[in-house]
C-alpha cells in the first residue's frame, strides 16, 4: 500500500474516531501520535496524515456545509458515520490539496467507502465528490 494511501486511511480513522467520541479531530490525532510513541505495535502517524487531519479541521465548517448542501436527500446527522467522514476527508483533499489529482482523490475515497461502508456507499461517495469536483472553482471560500 502506497504511503499516501496509508496516510489517508489513518486520517479517515482519526476523523471517524473523533466523530464517534464527539472530540475534535486534532485531539484524537494527538492521542494517536502519543500512542505511536509509546507502543511499538502502533504505526507512526505520518506527516501527510497530520496534514489531512489538521487541514480538514481548519475547514470543517465549510466542508460540512458543502456536504449538507450537495448530499441530496441526506442530512449530515442521518448519513452513515463512515460515509460522512470519507466525504469530509475527500472534500478537504479535493478542494484544498492542490498537489493531488482530482481523480486520485475520488478513487481513494471510493476505495475507503468500499472497505469500510455499505455496498451503496461507493456510488454515493463518488457521486457527491464528483459534484464537488465539478463545482471546485467556486467552492474554496471559507
Phi and psi in degrees as a GROMACS rama.xvg file:
@    title "Ramachandran Plot"
@    xaxis  label "Phi"
@    yaxis  label "Psi"
@TYPE xy
-64.7677  155.066  UNK-2
-59.6059  -43.7573  UNK-3
-69.4806  -32.6628  UNK-4
-62.7354  -44.8858  UNK-5
-63.1223  -40.9914  UNK-6
-63.3063  -41.4151  UNK-7
-63.599  -43.4875  UNK-8
-62.3036  -42.5038  UNK-9
-66.5708  -41.0206  UNK-10
-61.168  -43.5849  UNK-11
-58.9569  -45.3054  UNK-12
-62.1139  -38.1941  UNK-13
-67.2438  -45.2336  UNK-14
-61.9391  -41.881  UNK-15
-61.9959  -47.6681  UNK-16
-62.0003  -43.1657  UNK-17
-60.9229  -42.9197  UNK-18
-61.5226  -45.6107  UNK-19
-65.1442  -38.0965  UNK-20
-86.1508  -11.6198  UNK-21
70.1227  31.0276  UNK-22
-108.761  165.205  UNK-23
-72.0525  141.655  UNK-24
-57.0285  -33.8401  UNK-25
-68.7546  -27.7952  UNK-26
-67.8753  -45.5917  UNK-27
-66.2706  -39.2849  UNK-28
-56.9647  -46.816  UNK-29
-60.9587  -39.18  UNK-30
-61.7343  -44.2343  UNK-31
-63.7707  -41.0166  UNK-32
-64.4631  -45.2478  UNK-33
-61.0958  -44.2089  UNK-34
-64.5336  -40.6674  UNK-35
-63.7588  -30.0603  UNK-36
-75.6498  -26.706  UNK-37
-106.847  -10.2415  UNK-38
-129.269  113.334  UNK-39
-60.9427  -23.9395  UNK-40
-77.572  -15.6931  UNK-41
-89.3385  128.885  UNK-42
-68.0802  150.254  UNK-43
-66.9025  154.115  UNK-44
-90.7226  120.094  UNK-45
-80.9413  165.337  UNK-46
-58.3735  -40.7438  UNK-47
-68.7214  -35.8207  UNK-48
-60.0842  -46.5607  UNK-49
-61.2405  -42.8088  UNK-50
-60.5345  -42.9804  UNK-51
-67.1061  -46.183  UNK-52
-65.8764  -46.9218  UNK-53
-66.8421  -37.5514  UNK-54
-64.491  -46.1079  UNK-55
-58.4645  -46.9977  UNK-56
-58.0807  -39.0055  UNK-57
-68.2014  -20.7157  UNK-58
-122.506  15.7297  UNK-59
-55.7511  -45.4371  UNK-60
-62.1961  -46.4291  UNK-61
-64.2989  -42.3239  UNK-62
-63.0414  -46.3318  UNK-63
-63.2051  -36.3705  UNK-64
-62.7425  -43.7657  UNK-65
-65.3282  -44.7615  UNK-66
-61.9291  -45.7504  UNK-67
-62.8234  -36.5371  UNK-68
-69.6809  -41.6118  UNK-69
-101.734  -4.91945  UNK-70
-86.2269  82.9982  UNK-71
-59.5586  123.646  UNK-72
82.6828  1.87012  UNK-73
-128.956  130.325  UNK-74
-92.8718  159.802  UNK-75
-58.1029  -41.3862  UNK-76
-66.6644  -31.1039  UNK-77
-85.4835  -18.2085  UNK-78
-69.0702  140.802  UNK-79
-55.3539  140.761  UNK-80
-56.584  -41.6338  UNK-81
-60.3672  -51.1863  UNK-82
-60.5936  -43.904  UNK-83
-56.3133  -42.6548  UNK-84
-82.0801  -29.1463  UNK-85
-63.7695  -43.5897  UNK-86
-65.3165  -39.9534  UNK-87
-60.4174  -48.216  UNK-88
-64.1472  -46.7628  UNK-89
-62.7771  -42.3207  UNK-90
-63.3721  -43.3402  UNK-91
-59.0102  -52.4781  UNK-92
-65.0096  -38.7293  UNK-93
-63.4401  -45.0958  UNK-94
-88.3169  -34.7977  UNK-95
-113.665  -10.3016  UNK-96
-103.11  90.0061  UNK-97
-68.7907  -19.9366  UNK-98
-83.7815  -2.01531  UNK-99
-106.699  123.049  UNK-100
-60.5422  141.995  UNK-101
-55.3068  -41.3118  UNK-102
-61.799  -36.3196  UNK-103
-66.2276  -44.262  UNK-104
-58.4609  -48.5125  UNK-105
-62.8154  -45.8987  UNK-106
-60.1444  -44.4535  UNK-107
-66.1017  -40.3898  UNK-108
-65.0233  -41.7824  UNK-109
-62.8905  -41.1752  UNK-110
-63.3726  -40.9041  UNK-111
-62.2008  -41.9755  UNK-112
-63.9053  -40.0837  UNK-113
-62.4839  -42.1908  UNK-114
-73.5462  -38.6801  UNK-115
-112.491  -7.94673  UNK-116
-126.025  -159.097  UNK-117
-83.445  171.409  UNK-118
-63.7108  -28.7279  UNK-119
-83.025  -17.1114  UNK-120
-65.0684  -41.627  UNK-121
-57.0935  -41.2718  UNK-122
-67.317  -40.1731  UNK-123
-61.6067  -49.2771  UNK-124
-61.491  -46.3449  UNK-125
-61.6589  -43.3603  UNK-126
-64.3737  -45.7708  UNK-127
-69.5818  -44.5849  UNK-128
-67.8026  -32.6078  UNK-129
-62.4935  -39.4016  UNK-130
-64.5297  -43.9383  UNK-131
-63.5871  -37.7405  UNK-132
-60.7772  -44.2907  UNK-133
-64.0667  -31.8437  UNK-134
-95.6629  -0.145367  UNK-135
-45.0588  -44.6114  UNK-136
-59.3802  -23.6229  UNK-137
-101.557  -1.34432  UNK-138
-99.5968  -10.5721  UNK-139
-72.6644  -14.3461  UNK-140
-57.2922  152.882  UNK-141
